[in-house]
Amino acid sequence: MSGKNFQGLKEQAEGAAKDAANTLGQATQDAVNQITDASQKAIDKASKTAQDGVEKATGQAADALSGLGKKCGFKK
């Protein structure tokens, strides 16, 4: 094999390796983005669930205090 042919094969191999590395890098970035999006959605859902629970508990506590106040004669 001549030196010129070897140089051409070497350049093709280097180009293929760079393309593969770029593809892998993009695939990795895409995966990270999907994980980040899924994590944010999970955090948002957990926050909403917690907020709904606090609002429900607050409403129940207010109702209980109102009932207690009526029983004690503070409210009519």
N, CA, C and O atoms as a Maestro MAE file, in Angstrom:
{
 s_m_m2io_version
 :::
 2.0.0
}

f_m_ct {
 s_m_title
 :::
 protein
 m_atom[304] {
  # First column is atom index #
  i_m_mmod_type
  r_m_x_coord
  r_m_y_coord
  r_m_z_coord
  i_m_residue_number
  s_m_chain_name
  s_m_pdb_residue_name
  s_m_pdb_atom_name
  i_m_atomic_number
  :::
  1 25 0.859 -1.165 0.000 1 A "MET " " N  " 7
  2 3 0.000 0.000 0.000 1 A "MET " " CA " 6
  3 2 0.900 1.221 0.000 1 A "MET " " C  " 6
  4 15 1.870 1.297 0.754 1 A "MET " " O  " 8
  5 25 0.567 2.168 -0.852 2 A "SER " " N  " 7
  6 3 1.403 3.360 -0.924 2 A "SER " " CA " 6
  7 2 1.093 4.290 0.238 2 A "SER " " C  " 6
  8 15 0.055 4.189 0.892 2 A "SER " " O  " 8
  9 25 2.023 5.189 0.465 3 A "GLY " " N  " 7
  10 3 1.844 6.146 1.548 3 A "GLY " " CA " 6
  11 2 0.651 7.039 1.334 3 A "GLY " " C  " 6
  12 15 -0.005 7.454 2.289 3 A "GLY " " O  " 8
  13 25 0.364 7.344 0.057 4 A "LYS " " N  " 7
  14 3 -0.775 8.212 -0.263 4 A "LYS " " CA " 6
  15 2 -2.092 7.518 0.084 4 A "LYS " " C  " 6
  16 15 -2.993 8.134 0.655 4 A "LYS " " O  " 8
  17 25 -2.199 6.234 -0.263 5 A "ASN " " N  " 7
  18 3 -3.415 5.482 0.061 5 A "ASN " " CA " 6
  19 2 -3.585 5.340 1.574 5 A "ASN " " C  " 6
  20 15 -4.692 5.455 2.099 5 A "ASN " " O  " 8
  21 25 -2.484 5.091 2.258 6 A "PHE " " N  " 7
  22 3 -2.538 4.972 3.711 6 A "PHE " " CA " 6
  23 2 -3.002 6.279 4.338 6 A "PHE " " C  " 6
  24 15 -3.804 6.275 5.273 6 A "PHE " " O  " 8
  25 25 -2.497 7.401 3.822 7 A "GLN " " N  " 7
  26 3 -2.893 8.713 4.357 7 A "GLN " " CA " 6
  27 2 -4.383 8.944 4.135 7 A "GLN " " C  " 6
  28 15 -5.068 9.482 5.005 7 A "GLN " " O  " 8
  29 25 -4.880 8.539 2.974 8 A "GLY " " N  " 7
  30 3 -6.300 8.693 2.680 8 A "GLY " " CA " 6
  31 2 -7.155 7.854 3.616 8 A "GLY " " C  " 6
  32 15 -8.180 8.323 4.112 8 A "GLY " " O  " 8
  33 25 -6.739 6.613 3.861 9 A "LEU " " N  " 7
  34 3 -7.477 5.755 4.792 9 A "LEU " " CA " 6
  35 2 -7.438 6.321 6.205 9 A "LEU " " C  " 6
  36 15 -8.428 6.275 6.935 9 A "LEU " " O  " 8
  37 25 -6.293 6.850 6.573 10 A "LYS " " N  " 7
  38 3 -6.152 7.434 7.909 10 A "LYS " " CA " 6
  39 2 -7.111 8.613 8.075 10 A "LYS " " C  " 6
  40 15 -7.770 8.746 9.106 10 A "LYS " " O  " 8
  41 25 -7.182 9.462 7.054 11 A "GLU " " N  " 7
  42 3 -8.077 10.623 7.116 11 A "GLU " " CA " 6
  43 2 -9.538 10.192 7.150 11 A "GLU " " C  " 6
  44 15 -10.344 10.795 7.858 11 A "GLU " " O  " 8
  45 25 -9.889 9.153 6.390 12 A "GLN " " N  " 7
  46 3 -11.261 8.643 6.421 12 A "GLN " " CA " 6
  47 2 -11.606 8.089 7.803 12 A "GLN " " C  " 6
  48 15 -12.699 8.317 8.322 12 A "GLN " " O  " 8
  49 25 -10.667 7.367 8.382 13 A "ALA " " N  " 7
  50 3 -10.898 6.800 9.708 13 A "ALA " " CA " 6
  51 2 -11.047 7.900 10.754 13 A "ALA " " C  " 6
  52 15 -11.904 7.818 11.634 13 A "ALA " " O  " 8
  53 25 -10.210 8.924 10.653 14 A "GLU " " N  " 7
  54 3 -10.309 10.047 11.592 14 A "GLU " " CA " 6
  55 2 -11.642 10.777 11.432 14 A "GLU " " C  " 6
  56 15 -12.271 11.165 12.417 14 A "GLU " " O  " 8
  57 25 -12.064 10.957 10.182 15 A "GLY " " N  " 7
  58 3 -13.349 11.616 9.926 15 A "GLY " " CA " 6
  59 2 -14.506 10.798 10.483 15 A "GLY " " C  " 6
  60 15 -15.434 11.342 11.082 15 A "GLY " " O  " 8
  61 25 -14.441 9.480 10.280 16 A "ALA " " N  " 7
  62 3 -15.500 8.609 10.798 16 A "ALA " " CA " 6
  63 2 -15.526 8.633 12.321 16 A "ALA " " C  " 6
  64 15 -16.597 8.629 12.928 16 A "ALA " " O  " 8
  65 25 -14.352 8.658 12.934 17 A "ALA " " N  " 7
  66 3 -14.278 8.702 14.395 17 A "ALA " " CA " 6
  67 2 -14.849 10.013 14.924 17 A "ALA " " C  " 6
  68 15 -15.552 10.022 15.934 17 A "ALA " " O  " 8
  69 25 -14.549 11.119 14.245 18 A "LYS " " N  " 7
  70 3 -15.087 12.419 14.674 18 A "LYS " " CA " 6
  71 2 -16.603 12.442 14.520 18 A "LYS " " C  " 6
  72 15 -17.314 12.948 15.389 18 A "LYS " " O  " 8
  73 25 -17.099 11.886 13.399 19 A "ASP " " N  " 7
  74 3 -18.559 11.831 13.191 19 A "ASP " " CA " 6
  75 2 -19.227 10.998 14.280 19 A "ASP " " C  " 6
  76 15 -20.270 11.379 14.812 19 A "ASP " " O  " 8
  77 25 -18.622 9.865 14.604 20 A "ALA " " N  " 7
  78 3 -19.184 8.997 15.646 20 A "ALA " " CA " 6
  79 2 -19.181 9.711 16.993 20 A "ALA " " C  " 6
  80 15 -20.147 9.615 17.750 20 A "ALA " " O  " 8
  81 25 -18.112 10.417 17.291 21 A "ALA " " N  " 7
  82 3 -18.029 11.147 18.561 21 A "ALA " " CA " 6
  83 2 -19.083 12.248 18.616 21 A "ALA " " C  " 6
  84 15 -19.717 12.455 19.650 21 A "ALA " " O  " 8
  85 25 -19.267 12.949 17.507 22 A "ASN " " N  " 7
  86 3 -20.287 14.005 17.474 22 A "ASN " " CA " 6
  87 2 -21.690 13.430 17.640 22 A "ASN " " C  " 6
  88 15 -22.523 14.000 18.344 22 A "ASN " " O  " 8
  89 25 -21.944 12.300 16.990 23 A "THR " " N  " 7
  90 3 -23.249 11.649 17.113 23 A "THR " " CA " 6
  91 2 -23.489 11.208 18.552 23 A "THR " " C  " 6
  92 15 -24.574 11.410 19.097 23 A "THR " " O  " 8
  93 25 -22.477 10.608 19.160 24 A "LEU " " N  " 7
  94 3 -22.598 10.172 20.549 24 A "LEU " " CA " 6
  95 2 -22.817 11.371 21.473 24 A "LEU " " C  " 6
  96 15 -23.637 11.312 22.390 24 A "LEU " " O  " 8
  97 25 -22.091 12.443 21.230 25 A "GLY " " N  " 7
  98 3 -22.259 13.646 22.047 25 A "GLY " " CA " 6
  99 2 -23.661 14.207 21.939 25 A "GLY " " C  " 6
  100 15 -24.248 14.615 22.942 25 A "GLY " " O  " 8
  101 25 -24.209 14.231 20.718 26 A "GLN " " N  " 7
  102 3 -25.567 14.745 20.531 26 A "GLN " " CA " 6
  103 2 -26.591 13.828 21.186 26 A "GLN " " C  " 6
  104 15 -27.550 14.301 21.797 26 A "GLN " " O  " 8
  105 25 -26.392 12.525 21.062 27 A "ALA " " N  " 7
  106 3 -27.318 11.570 21.685 27 A "ALA " " CA " 6
  107 2 -27.285 11.718 23.206 27 A "ALA " " C  " 6
  108 15 -28.321 11.652 23.867 27 A "ALA " " O  " 8
  109 25 -26.099 11.915 23.745 28 A "THR " " N  " 7
  110 3 -25.960 12.112 25.192 28 A "THR " " CA " 6
  111 2 -26.677 13.381 25.628 28 A "THR " " C  " 6
  112 15 -27.381 13.389 26.638 28 A "THR " " O  " 8
  113 25 -26.495 14.462 24.858 29 A "GLN " " N  " 7
  114 3 -27.155 15.726 25.198 29 A "GLN " " CA " 6
  115 2 -28.669 15.586 25.118 29 A "GLN " " C  " 6
  116 15 -29.389 16.114 25.966 29 A "GLN " " O  " 8
  117 25 -29.153 14.880 24.107 30 A "ASP " " N  " 7
  118 3 -30.601 14.653 23.980 30 A "ASP " " CA " 6
  119 2 -31.132 13.886 25.188 30 A "ASP " " C  " 6
  120 15 -32.194 14.209 25.720 30 A "ASP " " O  " 8
  121 25 -30.385 12.866 25.617 31 A "ALA " " N  " 7
  122 3 -30.806 12.075 26.773 31 A "ALA " " CA " 6
  123 2 -30.834 12.936 28.037 31 A "ALA " " C  " 6
  124 15 -31.766 12.839 28.835 31 A "ALA " " O  " 8
  125 25 -29.827 13.766 28.216 32 A "VAL " " N  " 7
  126 3 -29.775 14.657 29.386 32 A "VAL " " CA " 6
  127 2 -30.967 15.614 29.361 32 A "VAL " " C  " 6
  128 15 -31.589 15.863 30.394 32 A "VAL " " O  " 8
  129 25 -31.278 16.142 28.194 33 A "ASN " " N  " 7
  130 3 -32.416 17.061 28.078 33 A "ASN " " CA " 6
  131 2 -33.730 16.361 28.430 33 A "ASN " " C  " 6
  132 15 -34.580 16.937 29.108 33 A "ASN " " O  " 8
  133 25 -33.893 15.123 27.970 34 A "GLN " " N  " 7
  134 3 -35.117 14.383 28.292 34 A "GLN " " CA " 6
  135 2 -35.222 14.106 29.787 34 A "GLN " " C  " 6
  136 15 -36.299 14.223 30.371 34 A "GLN " " O  " 8
  137 25 -34.109 13.742 30.400 35 A "ILE " " N  " 7
  138 3 -34.100 13.482 31.840 35 A "ILE " " CA " 6
  139 2 -34.415 14.762 32.611 35 A "ILE " " C  " 6
  140 15 -35.166 14.739 33.587 35 A "ILE " " O  " 8
  141 25 -33.838 15.875 32.168 36 A "THR " " N  " 7
  142 3 -34.087 17.159 32.823 36 A "THR " " CA " 6
  143 2 -35.558 17.536 32.721 36 A "THR " " C  " 6
  144 15 -36.162 17.966 33.703 36 A "THR " " O  " 8
  145 25 -36.133 17.376 31.534 37 A "ASP " " N  " 7
  146 3 -37.549 17.697 31.350 37 A "ASP " " CA " 6
  147 2 -38.435 16.811 32.221 37 A "ASP " " C  " 6
  148 15 -39.369 17.295 32.859 37 A "ASP " " O  " 8
  149 25 -38.139 15.518 32.244 38 A "ALA " " N  " 7
  150 3 -38.938 14.585 33.048 38 A "ALA " " CA " 6
  151 2 -38.813 14.917 34.533 38 A "ALA " " C  " 6
  152 15 -39.793 14.859 35.276 38 A "ALA " " O  " 8
  153 25 -37.609 15.262 34.953 39 A "SER " " N  " 7
  154 3 -37.398 15.617 36.362 39 A "SER " " CA " 6
  155 2 -38.181 16.865 36.730 39 A "SER " " C  " 6
  156 15 -38.793 16.928 37.796 39 A "SER " " O  " 8
  157 25 -38.164 17.856 35.852 40 A "GLN " " N  " 7
  158 3 -38.886 19.095 36.130 40 A "GLN " " CA " 6
  159 2 -40.379 18.836 36.213 40 A "GLN " " C  " 6
  160 15 -41.061 19.396 37.071 40 A "GLN " " O  " 8
  161 25 -40.896 17.984 35.317 41 A "LYS " " N  " 7
  162 3 -42.325 17.649 35.356 41 A "LYS " " CA " 6
  163 2 -42.677 16.933 36.654 41 A "LYS " " C  " 6
  164 15 -43.727 17.188 37.244 41 A "LYS " " O  " 8
  165 25 -41.800 16.039 37.097 42 A "ALA " " N  " 7
  166 3 -42.053 15.314 38.351 42 A "ALA " " CA " 6
  167 2 -42.043 16.272 39.537 42 A "ALA " " C  " 6
  168 15 -42.879 16.162 40.435 42 A "ALA " " O  " 8
  169 25 -41.103 17.209 39.542 43 A "ILE " " N  " 7
  170 3 -41.027 18.198 40.629 43 A "ILE " " CA " 6
  171 2 -42.273 19.082 40.618 43 A "ILE " " C  " 6
  172 15 -42.849 19.368 41.668 43 A "ILE " " O  " 8
  173 25 -42.684 19.513 39.418 44 A "ASP " " N  " 7
  174 3 -43.888 20.349 39.316 44 A "ASP " " CA " 6
  175 2 -45.114 19.610 39.835 44 A "ASP " " C  " 6
  176 15 -45.935 20.181 40.553 44 A "ASP " " O  " 8
  177 25 -45.233 18.327 39.464 45 A "LYS " " N  " 7
  178 3 -46.398 17.540 39.901 45 A "LYS " " CA " 6
  179 2 -46.373 17.346 41.418 45 A "LYS " " C  " 6
  180 15 -47.407 17.461 42.076 45 A "LYS " " O  " 8
  181 25 -45.195 17.053 41.972 46 A "ALA " " N  " 7
  182 3 -45.094 16.865 43.419 46 A "ALA " " CA " 6
  183 2 -45.422 18.163 44.152 46 A "ALA " " C  " 6
  184 15 -46.084 18.144 45.189 46 A "ALA " " O  " 8
  185 25 -44.962 19.280 43.616 47 A "SER " " N  " 7
  186 3 -45.253 20.580 44.240 47 A "SER " " CA " 6
  187 2 -46.744 20.878 44.203 47 A "SER " " C  " 6
  188 15 -47.311 21.363 45.182 47 A "SER " " O  " 8
  189 25 -47.376 20.587 43.073 48 A "LYS " " N  " 7
  190 3 -48.814 20.822 42.938 48 A "LYS " " CA " 6
  191 2 -49.598 19.930 43.904 48 A "LYS " " C  " 6
  192 15 -50.557 20.374 44.535 48 A "LYS " " O  " 8
  193 25 -49.178 18.677 44.008 49 A "THR " " N  " 7
  194 3 -49.843 17.752 44.928 49 A "THR " " CA " 6
  195 2 -49.708 18.228 46.371 49 A "THR " " C  " 6
  196 15 -50.672 18.197 47.136 49 A "THR " " O  " 8
  197 25 -48.507 18.668 46.736 50 A "ALA " " N  " 7
  198 3 -48.284 19.168 48.098 50 A "ALA " " CA " 6
  199 2 -49.112 20.427 48.353 50 A "ALA " " C  " 6
  200 15 -49.712 20.585 49.416 50 A "ALA " " O  " 8
  201 25 -49.136 21.315 47.367 51 A "GLN " " N  " 7
  202 3 -49.908 22.551 47.517 51 A "GLN " " CA " 6
  203 2 -51.397 22.243 47.678 51 A "GLN " " C  " 6
  204 15 -52.074 22.832 48.520 51 A "GLN " " O  " 8
  205 25 -51.899 21.311 46.859 52 A "ASP " " N  " 7
  206 3 -53.309 20.929 46.975 52 A "ASP " " CA " 6
  207 2 -53.604 20.336 48.350 52 A "ASP " " C  " 6
  208 15 -54.653 20.604 48.935 52 A "ASP " " O  " 8
  209 25 -52.676 19.531 48.862 53 A "GLY " " N  " 7
  210 3 -52.850 18.933 50.186 53 A "GLY " " CA " 6
  211 2 -52.889 19.983 51.281 53 A "GLY " " C  " 6
  212 15 -53.703 19.900 52.201 53 A "GLY " " O  " 8
  213 25 -52.013 20.967 51.183 54 A "VAL " " N  " 7
  214 3 -51.984 22.047 52.181 54 A "VAL " " CA " 6
  215 2 -53.281 22.853 52.119 54 A "VAL " " C  " 6
  216 15 -53.855 23.197 53.152 54 A "VAL " " O  " 8
  217 25 -53.735 23.150 50.905 55 A "GLU " " N  " 7
  218 3 -54.977 23.913 50.771 55 A "GLU " " CA " 6
  219 2 -56.168 23.137 51.335 55 A "GLU " " C  " 6
  220 15 -57.036 23.713 51.991 55 A "GLU " " O  " 8
  221 25 -56.204 21.837 51.077 56 A "LYS " " N  " 7
  222 3 -57.301 21.016 51.596 56 A "LYS " " CA " 6
  223 2 -57.255 20.960 53.124 56 A "LYS " " C  " 6
  224 15 -58.281 21.100 53.790 56 A "LYS " " O  " 8
  225 25 -56.050 20.752 53.674 57 A "ALA " " N  " 7
  226 3 -55.900 20.687 55.129 57 A "ALA " " CA " 6
  227 2 -56.262 22.021 55.772 57 A "ALA " " C  " 6
  228 15 -56.881 22.055 56.835 57 A "ALA " " O  " 8
  229 25 -55.878 23.109 55.132 58 A "THR " " N  " 7
  230 3 -56.207 24.438 55.657 58 A "THR " " CA " 6
  231 2 -57.717 24.640 55.677 58 A "THR " " C  " 6
  232 15 -58.278 25.145 56.649 58 A "THR " " O  " 8
  233 25 -58.364 24.235 54.585 59 A "GLY " " N  " 7
  234 3 -59.830 24.356 54.531 59 A "GLY " " CA " 6
  235 2 -60.507 23.513 55.594 59 A "GLY " " C  " 6
  236 15 -61.469 23.955 56.223 59 A "GLY " " O  " 8
  237 25 -60.010 22.299 55.798 60 A "GLN " " N  " 7
  238 3 -60.591 21.427 56.812 60 A "GLN " " CA " 6
  239 2 -60.370 21.996 58.208 60 A "GLN " " C  " 6
  240 15 -61.259 21.930 59.058 60 A "GLN " " O  " 8
  241 25 -59.190 22.553 58.445 61 A "ALA " " N  " 7
  242 3 -58.909 23.147 59.751 61 A "ALA " " CA " 6
  243 2 -59.822 24.356 59.998 61 A "ALA " " C  " 6
  244 15 -60.321 24.548 61.106 61 A "ALA " " O  " 8
  245 25 -60.030 25.158 58.966 62 A "ALA " " N  " 7
  246 3 -60.917 26.324 59.107 62 A "ALA " " CA " 6
  247 2 -62.341 25.876 59.395 62 A "ALA " " C  " 6
  248 15 -63.035 26.465 60.224 62 A "ALA " " O  " 8
  249 25 -62.766 24.829 58.701 63 A "ASP " " N  " 7
  250 3 -64.123 24.311 58.953 63 A "ASP " " CA " 6
  251 2 -64.248 23.773 60.380 63 A "ASP " " C  " 6
  252 15 -65.258 23.988 61.050 63 A "ASP " " O  " 8
  253 25 -63.225 23.081 60.825 64 A "ALA " " N  " 7
  254 3 -63.252 22.518 62.178 64 A "ALA " " CA " 6
  255 2 -63.290 23.624 63.223 64 A "ALA " " C  " 6
  256 15 -64.043 23.543 64.194 64 A "ALA " " O  " 8
  257 25 -62.480 24.654 63.024 65 A "LEU " " N  " 7
  258 3 -62.481 25.771 63.977 65 A "LEU " " CA " 6
  259 2 -63.813 26.512 63.953 65 A "LEU " " C  " 6
  260 15 -64.305 26.956 64.990 65 A "LEU " " O  " 8
  261 25 -64.388 26.641 62.768 66 A "SER " " N  " 7
  262 3 -65.689 27.302 62.668 66 A "SER " " CA " 6
  263 2 -66.742 26.501 63.430 66 A "SER " " C  " 6
  264 15 -67.563 27.062 64.156 66 A "SER " " O  " 8
  265 25 -66.704 25.184 63.252 67 A "GLY " " N  " 7
  266 3 -67.651 24.319 63.973 67 A "GLY " " CA " 6
  267 2 -67.449 24.395 65.465 67 A "GLY " " C  " 6
  268 15 -68.418 24.426 66.224 67 A "GLY " " O  " 8
  269 25 -66.203 24.427 65.896 68 A "LEU " " N  " 7
  270 3 -65.897 24.527 67.318 68 A "LEU " " CA " 6
  271 2 -66.388 25.861 67.879 68 A "LEU " " C  " 6
  272 15 -66.947 25.932 68.974 68 A "LEU " " O  " 8
  273 25 -66.163 26.911 67.096 69 A "GLY " " N  " 7
  274 3 -66.622 28.232 67.529 69 A "GLY " " CA " 6
  275 2 -68.133 28.275 67.697 69 A "GLY " " C  " 6
  276 15 -68.645 28.881 68.638 69 A "GLY " " O  " 8
  277 25 -68.840 27.631 66.784 70 A "LYS " " N  " 7
  278 3 -70.317 27.591 66.880 70 A "LYS " " CA " 6
  279 2 -70.758 26.807 68.111 70 A "LYS " " C  " 6
  280 15 -71.691 27.203 68.810 70 A "LYS " " O  " 8
  281 25 -70.073 25.680 68.371 71 A "LYS " " N  " 7
  282 3 -70.427 24.852 69.534 71 A "LYS " " CA " 6
  283 2 -70.157 25.605 70.833 71 A "LYS " " C  " 6
  284 15 -70.882 25.435 71.813 71 A "LYS " " O  " 8
  285 25 -69.132 26.424 70.840 72 A "CYS " " N  " 7
  286 3 -68.783 27.178 72.042 72 A "CYS " " CA " 6
  287 2 -69.598 28.470 72.170 72 A "CYS " " C  " 6
  288 15 -69.506 29.168 73.181 72 A "CYS " " O  " 8
  289 25 -70.375 28.778 71.167 73 A "GLY " " N  " 7
  290 3 -71.212 29.954 71.223 73 A "GLY " " CA " 6
  291 2 -70.527 31.208 70.742 73 A "GLY " " C  " 6
  292 15 -71.045 32.305 70.953 73 A "GLY " " O  " 8
  293 25 -69.373 31.087 70.099 74 A "PHE " " N  " 7
  294 3 -68.697 32.284 69.586 74 A "PHE " " CA " 6
  295 2 -69.310 32.788 68.290 74 A "PHE " " C  " 6
  296 15 -69.253 33.976 67.971 74 A "PHE " " O  " 8
  297 25 -69.893 31.860 67.558 75 A "LYS " " N  " 7
  298 3 -70.526 32.227 66.290 75 A "LYS " " CA " 6
  299 2 -71.942 31.699 66.259 75 A "LYS " " C  " 6
  300 15 -72.276 30.712 66.916 75 A "LYS " " O  " 8
  301 25 -72.744 32.358 65.504 76 A "LYS " " N  " 7
  302 3 -74.110 31.894 65.372 76 A "LYS " " CA " 6
  303 2 -74.302 31.218 64.053 76 A "LYS " " C  " 6
  304 15 -75.401 30.753 63.751 76 A "LYS " " O  " 8
  :::
 }
 m_bond[303] {
  # First column is bond index #
  i_m_from
  i_m_to
  i_m_order
  :::
  1 1 2 1
  2 2 3 1
  3 3 4 2
  4 3 5 1
  5 5 6 1
  6 6 7 1
  7 7 8 2
  8 7 9 1
  9 9 10 1
  10 10 11 1
  11 11 12 2
  12 11 13 1
  13 13 14 1
  14 14 15 1
  15 15 16 2
  16 15 17 1
  17 17 18 1
  18 18 19 1
  19 19 20 2
  20 19 21 1
  21 21 22 1
  22 22 23 1
  23 23 24 2
  24 23 25 1
  25 25 26 1
  26 26 27 1
  27 27 28 2
  28 27 29 1
  29 29 30 1
  30 30 31 1
  31 31 32 2
  32 31 33 1
  33 33 34 1
  34 34 35 1
  35 35 36 2
  36 35 37 1
  37 37 38 1
  38 38 39 1
  39 39 40 2
  40 39 41 1
  41 41 42 1
  42 42 43 1
  43 43 44 2
  44 43 45 1
  45 45 46 1
  46 46 47 1
  47 47 48 2
  48 47 49 1
  49 49 50 1
  50 50 51 1
  51 51 52 2
  52 51 53 1
  53 53 54 1
  54 54 55 1
  55 55 56 2
  56 55 57 1
  57 57 58 1
  58 58 59 1
  59 59 60 2
  60 59 61 1
  61 61 62 1
  62 62 63 1
  63 63 64 2
  64 63 65 1
  65 65 66 1
  66 66 67 1
  67 67 68 2
  68 67 69 1
  69 69 70 1
  70 70 71 1
  71 71 72 2
  72 71 73 1
  73 73 74 1
  74 74 75 1
  75 75 76 2
  76 75 77 1
  77 77 78 1
  78 78 79 1
  79 79 80 2
  80 79 81 1
  81 81 82 1
  82 82 83 1
  83 83 84 2
  84 83 85 1
  85 85 86 1
  86 86 87 1
  87 87 88 2
  88 87 89 1
  89 89 90 1
  90 90 91 1
  91 91 92 2
  92 91 93 1
  93 93 94 1
  94 94 95 1
  95 95 96 2
  96 95 97 1
  97 97 98 1
  98 98 99 1
  99 99 100 2
  100 99 101 1
  101 101 102 1
  102 102 103 1
  103 103 104 2
  104 103 105 1
  105 105 106 1
  106 106 107 1
  107 107 108 2
  108 107 109 1
  109 109 110 1
  110 110 111 1
  111 111 112 2
  112 111 113 1
  113 113 114 1
  114 114 115 1
  115 115 116 2
  116 115 117 1
  117 117 118 1
  118 118 119 1
  119 119 120 2
  120 119 121 1
  121 121 122 1
  122 122 123 1
  123 123 124 2
  124 123 125 1
  125 125 126 1
  126 126 127 1
  127 127 128 2
  128 127 129 1
  129 129 130 1
  130 130 131 1
  131 131 132 2
  132 131 133 1
  133 133 134 1
  134 134 135 1
  135 135 136 2
  136 135 137 1
  137 137 138 1
  138 138 139 1
  139 139 140 2
  140 139 141 1
  141 141 142 1
  142 142 143 1
  143 143 144 2
  144 143 145 1
  145 145 146 1
  146 146 147 1
  147 147 148 2
  148 147 149 1
  149 149 150 1
  150 150 151 1
  151 151 152 2
  152 151 153 1
  153 153 154 1
  154 154 155 1
  155 155 156 2
  156 155 157 1
  157 157 158 1
  158 158 159 1
  159 159 160 2
  160 159 161 1
  161 161 162 1
  162 162 163 1
  163 163 164 2
  164 163 165 1
  165 165 166 1
  166 166 167 1
  167 167 168 2
  168 167 169 1
  169 169 170 1
  170 170 171 1
  171 171 172 2
  172 171 173 1
  173 173 174 1
  174 174 175 1
  175 175 176 2
  176 175 177 1
  177 177 178 1
  178 178 179 1
  179 179 180 2
  180 179 181 1
  181 181 182 1
  182 182 183 1
  183 183 184 2
  184 183 185 1
  185 185 186 1
  186 186 187 1
  187 187 188 2
  188 187 189 1
  189 189 190 1
  190 190 191 1
  191 191 192 2
  192 191 193 1
  193 193 194 1
  194 194 195 1
  195 195 196 2
  196 195 197 1
  197 197 198 1
  198 198 199 1
  199 199 200 2
  200 199 201 1
  201 201 202 1
  202 202 203 1
  203 203 204 2
  204 203 205 1
  205 205 206 1
  206 206 207 1
  207 207 208 2
  208 207 209 1
  209 209 210 1
  210 210 211 1
  211 211 212 2
  212 211 213 1
  213 213 214 1
  214 214 215 1
  215 215 216 2
  216 215 217 1
  217 217 218 1
  218 218 219 1
  219 219 220 2
  220 219 221 1
  221 221 222 1
  222 222 223 1
  223 223 224 2
  224 223 225 1
  225 225 226 1
  226 226 227 1
  227 227 228 2
  228 227 229 1
  229 229 230 1
  230 230 231 1
  231 231 232 2
  232 231 233 1
  233 233 234 1
  234 234 235 1
  235 235 236 2
  236 235 237 1
  237 237 238 1
  238 238 239 1
  239 239 240 2
  240 239 241 1
  241 241 242 1
  242 242 243 1
  243 243 244 2
  244 243 245 1
  245 245 246 1
  246 246 247 1
  247 247 248 2
  248 247 249 1
  249 249 250 1
  250 250 251 1
  251 251 252 2
  252 251 253 1
  253 253 254 1
  254 254 255 1
  255 255 256 2
  256 255 257 1
  257 257 258 1
  258 258 259 1
  259 259 260 2
  260 259 261 1
  261 261 262 1
  262 262 263 1
  263 263 264 2
  264 263 265 1
  265 265 266 1
  266 266 267 1
  267 267 268 2
  268 267 269 1
  269 269 270 1
  270 270 271 1
  271 271 272 2
  272 271 273 1
  273 273 274 1
  274 274 275 1
  275 275 276 2
  276 275 277 1
  277 277 278 1
  278 278 279 1
  279 279 280 2
  280 279 281 1
  281 281 282 1
  282 282 283 1
  283 283 284 2
  284 283 285 1
  285 285 286 1
  286 286 287 1
  287 287 288 2
  288 287 289 1
  289 289 290 1
  290 290 291 1
  291 291 292 2
  292 291 293 1
  293 293 294 1
  294 294 295 1
  295 295 296 2
  296 295 297 1
  297 297 298 1
  298 298 299 1
  299 299 300 2
  300 299 301 1
  301 301 302 1
  302 302 303 1
  303 303 304 2
  :::
 }
}
